[in-house]
Amino acid sequence: MKLIVTGGAGFIGSCFVRMLIRETSHTVAVLDKLTYAGNLDNLEPIASDPRYSFHRGDISDAAAVGKVFSDVKPDAVVHFAAESHVDRSIFAPEDSLNTNVKGTFVMLEAARKHSLKRFVHVSTDEVYGSIDPPHDADETFPLKPSSPYSAAKAASDLFVLAYHTTYKLPVMVTRASNNYGPYHFPEKLIPLMISNAMEDKSLPVYGNGLQIRDWLYVEDHCRGIYSVLEHGREGEAYNIGGNCSLPNIEVVKRILVATGKSESLIKYVADRPGHDLRYALTNEKLTKATGWEPKMTFDEGLAATVQWYRDNQEWVKRVKSGEYQKFYETNYTNR
């Protein structure tokens, strides 16, 4: 197959691209705007492979997207590209609207015009909102997003599924829980805490730290997406969870143990607006349909992630320069 992978220079997208080039015979064209979270260093391990190509462009730009489709003539699209950080969406909600909704619409229109065979839209468990225990969300759970980010993702999910109903576009939606692993930009919880701990900086924890998240190692997520690409049913949504629910403060404490640092680095800061208390997914539908299950335990995955950050300090320094510092000061230092 020839694939276009949007957002393929980001954390999860680049993992997916590296996996495809390493383990399959597919040809992969990455379409990425290279915003702060997109990094060509993430694709360096496969950059010389003749089955890989990179195309810089904005998914909201119909002309740019159309050119990539015409040049690549893809059989399938795996659509990762999104503004994916809740805190940034609170400060700049229009960015989420433009990229996550308009950008997805542009991709769908291009896919429809080029008679695509498969379109996998990568979404998030956050579209379900905060879930009261003991319930876990399945794919029929009502969408109740809480932030501009999750609202934009929910809207894009509905656009994608509507294009199947209206135009018979062969779409599938995946909704995953919180990812972690190598190459993760240090604004989300785990990479931020690892990076700060290694620098002996304070670890900012929102509120009381009791917000519960389900943790999924990034390579497990990518294999789940690939199972949907290969075996998913058109017009369906599939949850991809890690079967590992932990309070944020427990994750932070495990990171301190893994990095050999003291809990005195923990600094509780004012909670963010509309912070969901609990996310929880069931994978039953995906497992029955494809046999996929997460393989990496949290402790094993965390150890591998910490070691990667130890081994790649230059990468961390590069991505934490400039614009990142301004955002960090705005979001954490002054809370």
C-alpha positions in Angstrom: 0.0 0.0 0.0 0.9 3.6 -0.5 0.0 5.6 2.6 -0.2 9.3 3.6 0.4 9.8 7.3 -0.5 13.2 8.5 1.3 14.5 11.6 3.9 11.9 10.9 6.7 14.0 12.5 4.9 14.1 15.8 5.2 11.8 18.8 2.7 9.0 17.9 2.7 9.6 14.1 6.5 9.2 13.9 6.4 6.0 15.9 3.8 4.7 13.5 5.9 5.7 10.5 9.0 4.1 11.9 7.1 0.9 12.6 5.7 0.8 9.0 9.0 1.2 7.4 10.7 -1.2 9.7 8.1 -4.0 9.7 6.1 -3.7 6.5 6.6 -3.2 2.7 4.3 -0.2 2.5 5.4 3.1 1.1 4.8 6.1 3.5 4.5 9.8 2.7 4.5 12.0 5.7 2.5 15.2 5.6 3.4 17.5 8.5 3.3 21.3 9.1 6.3 21.0 11.5 4.8 23.1 14.3 6.5 23.1 17.7 5.6 19.4 18.3 6.6 18.2 14.8 10.3 17.2 14.6 12.2 15.7 11.7 14.6 14.2 14.2 11.8 11.8 15.1 12.0 10.4 11.6 15.8 10.3 11.3 16.1 6.5 11.8 14.2 5.9 8.6 15.0 9.1 6.7 17.2 7.4 4.1 14.7 4.6 3.3 13.4 4.9 -0.3 9.9 4.0 0.8 9.7 7.1 2.9 9.1 10.7 1.8 8.3 13.9 3.6 6.0 16.7 2.5 5.7 19.9 4.5 2.3 21.3 4.5 -0.8 22.4 6.5 -3.7 20.0 6.5 -6.0 23.1 6.5 -4.6 24.2 3.2 -6.7 22.4 0.5 -4.3 23.2 -2.3 -1.3 21.8 -0.4 -3.2 18.7 0.6 -4.5 18.2 -2.9 -1.0 18.4 -4.3 0.3 15.7 -1.9 -2.6 13.4 -2.9 -1.9 14.0 -6.6 1.8 13.3 -6.1 1.5 10.3 -3.9 -1.7 8.7 -5.2 -2.3 7.0 -1.8 -4.3 3.9 -1.1 -4.9 4.9 2.5 -4.6 7.8 4.9 -3.8 7.5 8.6 -4.7 10.9 10.1 -2.8 11.9 13.2 -2.3 15.6 12.6 -4.0 17.6 15.4 -3.5 20.3 18.0 -3.4 17.8 20.9 -2.6 19.6 24.1 -5.5 20.5 26.4 -3.6 23.4 28.1 -2.7 25.0 24.8 -6.3 24.7 23.6 -7.4 26.6 26.7 -5.0 29.5 25.8 -5.6 29.4 22.0 -8.8 27.5 21.2 -9.0 28.7 17.6 -5.9 26.6 16.8 -7.8 23.5 17.8 -10.8 24.5 15.7 -8.7 25.2 12.6 -6.5 22.2 12.7 -8.7 19.5 14.2 -12.0 20.4 12.5 -11.2 22.3 9.3 -8.0 20.3 8.7 -9.9 17.0 9.1 -12.6 18.3 6.7 -9.9 19.2 4.1 -8.4 15.7 4.4 -11.8 14.1 4.0 -12.6 16.1 0.9 -9.3 15.1 -0.6 -9.9 11.5 0.3 -13.3 11.6 -1.3 -12.0 13.1 -4.5 -9.2 10.6 -4.9 -11.3 7.4 -4.2 -9.3 6.4 -1.2 -9.5 2.8 0.0 -9.0 3.4 3.7 -9.1 6.4 6.0 -8.1 6.0 9.7 -8.8 9.0 11.9 -6.8 8.9 15.1 -8.8 10.4 18.0 -8.8 10.4 21.8 -10.6 9.0 24.8 -11.1 12.7 25.9 -14.1 13.0 23.6 -16.0 10.9 26.2 -15.3 13.4 28.9 -14.9 12.5 32.6 -16.2 9.0 33.3 -17.6 8.1 36.8 -16.4 4.8 38.2 -17.0 1.9 37.9 -17.9 2.5 34.2 -15.5 2.2 31.3 -16.4 3.8 28.0 -17.1 1.6 25.0 -17.6 3.0 21.5 -21.4 3.7 22.1 -20.6 5.9 25.1 -22.0 9.4 24.6 -19.5 12.1 23.6 -19.1 14.8 26.3 -15.9 16.7 25.7 -14.7 19.2 28.4 -12.0 21.3 26.7 -11.7 23.1 23.3 -9.2 20.4 22.3 -11.6 17.5 23.1 -14.6 19.3 21.6 -12.7 19.9 18.4 -11.7 16.2 18.3 -15.3 15.1 18.9 -16.4 17.3 16.1 -13.8 15.8 13.8 -14.9 12.3 14.8 -18.4 13.1 13.8 -17.4 14.6 10.5 -15.4 11.5 9.7 -18.3 9.2 10.5 -20.7 11.4 8.6 -18.6 11.1 5.5 -19.1 7.3 5.6 -22.9 7.7 6.0 -23.2 10.3 3.3 -20.5 9.5 0.8 -19.6 5.9 1.7 -16.0 7.0 2.4 -14.2 4.0 3.9 -13.4 5.6 7.3 -12.6 4.2 10.7 -12.0 6.2 14.0 -9.7 5.1 16.7 -9.9 6.6 20.3 -6.9 6.0 22.4 -6.0 6.6 26.1 -3.0 8.6 27.2 0.2 7.6 25.4 3.8 7.7 26.6 7.1 6.5 25.3 10.3 7.7 23.4 10.2 10.9 21.4 7.3 12.4 23.4 7.4 16.2 23.4 7.9 17.3 27.0 4.6 19.1 27.6 2.4 16.1 28.5 2.6 14.6 32.0 5.1 11.8 31.7 7.8 13.4 29.5 7.5 16.7 31.3 8.0 15.0 34.7 10.9 12.9 33.4 12.6 15.9 31.9 12.2 18.1 35.0 13.3 15.4 37.3 16.5 14.8 35.4 17.2 18.6 35.6 16.2 18.7 39.3 13.4 21.1 38.5 10.1 21.1 40.3 7.4 18.8 39.1 4.2 20.7 38.7 1.1 18.6 39.6 -2.4 19.9 38.9 -4.7 20.2 42.0 -4.4 17.2 44.3 -3.0 14.9 41.5 -5.8 12.4 41.9 -7.0 12.7 38.3 -7.0 9.1 36.8 -5.7 8.3 33.4 -5.4 5.0 31.5 -1.8 4.7 30.2 -0.9 3.2 26.8 2.7 2.6 25.5 3.0 4.4 22.2 4.1 1.3 20.2 1.1 -0.7 21.5 -1.1 2.2 20.3 0.5 2.1 16.9 0.0 -1.6 16.5 -3.6 -1.0 17.5 -4.0 1.6 14.8 -2.4 -0.8 12.2 -4.8 -3.6 13.2 -7.7 -1.2 12.5 -6.2 -0.2 9.2 -5.9 -3.8 8.2 -9.0 -5.4 9.7 -11.4 -2.6 10.9 -14.9 -2.3 9.6 -15.7 0.8 7.6 -17.8 3.4 9.5 -16.8 2.0 12.9 -15.0 3.5 15.9 -12.5 1.5 18.0 -11.2 2.2 21.4 -7.5 1.6 22.1 -6.7 1.5 25.8 -3.8 0.4 27.9 -5.6 -1.4 30.7 -3.6 0.6 33.2 -5.5 3.2 35.2 -3.4 5.3 37.6 -3.8 8.6 39.5 -1.4 11.3 38.1 0.3 11.6 41.5 1.1 7.9 41.4 2.6 8.3 38.0 4.7 11.2 39.2 6.0 9.2 42.2 7.0 6.3 40.0 8.9 8.6 37.7 10.8 10.0 40.7 11.7 6.4 41.7 12.8 5.6 38.1 14.9 8.7 37.9 16.3 8.4 41.5 15.0 11.7 42.6 13.2 12.9 45.8 9.5 13.5 46.2 10.5 17.0 47.5 10.5 18.0 43.8 6.7 17.7 43.6 5.0 21.1 43.5 1.2 21.2 43.6 -0.2 24.0 41.3 -3.6 25.4 40.7 -5.8 22.9 38.7 -6.6 23.7 35.1 -10.1 24.8 34.1 -12.6 22.0 33.4 -10.0 19.2 34.3 -11.6 15.8 33.8 -11.2 13.5 36.8 -11.2 10.1 35.2 -10.7 8.6 31.7 -11.4 4.9 31.2 -11.8 2.7 28.1 -12.7 -0.8 27.3 -10.8 -2.5 24.4 -13.3 -5.4 24.0 -14.5 -4.4 20.5 -11.0 -4.1 19.1 -9.7 -7.2 20.7 -12.7 -9.3 19.3 -12.3 -7.8 15.9 -8.6 -8.0 15.4 -7.0 -9.9 18.4 -5.0 -6.7 19.4 -4.1 -6.3 23.1 -1.6 -4.0 24.8 1.7 -5.9 25.4 3.9 -3.4 27.4 3.3 -3.2 31.2 3.5 0.3 32.6 6.6 -0.3 34.7 8.4 -1.8 31.7 7.3 1.0 29.4 8.2 3.7 32.0 11.7 2.2 32.4 12.2 2.2 28.7 11.0 5.8 28.4 13.2 7.1 31.1 16.2 5.3 29.6 15.4 6.9 26.2 15.4 10.3 27.7 18.7 9.6 29.5 20.2 8.5 26.2 18.8 11.5 24.2 19.5 14.6 26.2 20.5 16.6 23.1 17.1 15.9 21.5 15.4 17.1 24.8 17.5 20.3 24.8 16.6 21.1 21.2 12.8 20.6 21.6 12.7 22.6 24.9 14.3 25.7 23.5 12.5 28.9 22.4 8.7 28.8 22.2 8.5 25.9 24.6 10.0 28.0 27.4 7.5 30.8 26.9 4.6 28.3 27.1 6.1 26.6 30.2 6.4 29.9 32.1 2.8 30.9 31.2 1.2 27.6 32.1 3.2 26.4 35.1 5.5 29.0 36.6 2.8 31.6 37.3 0.1 29.3 38.6 
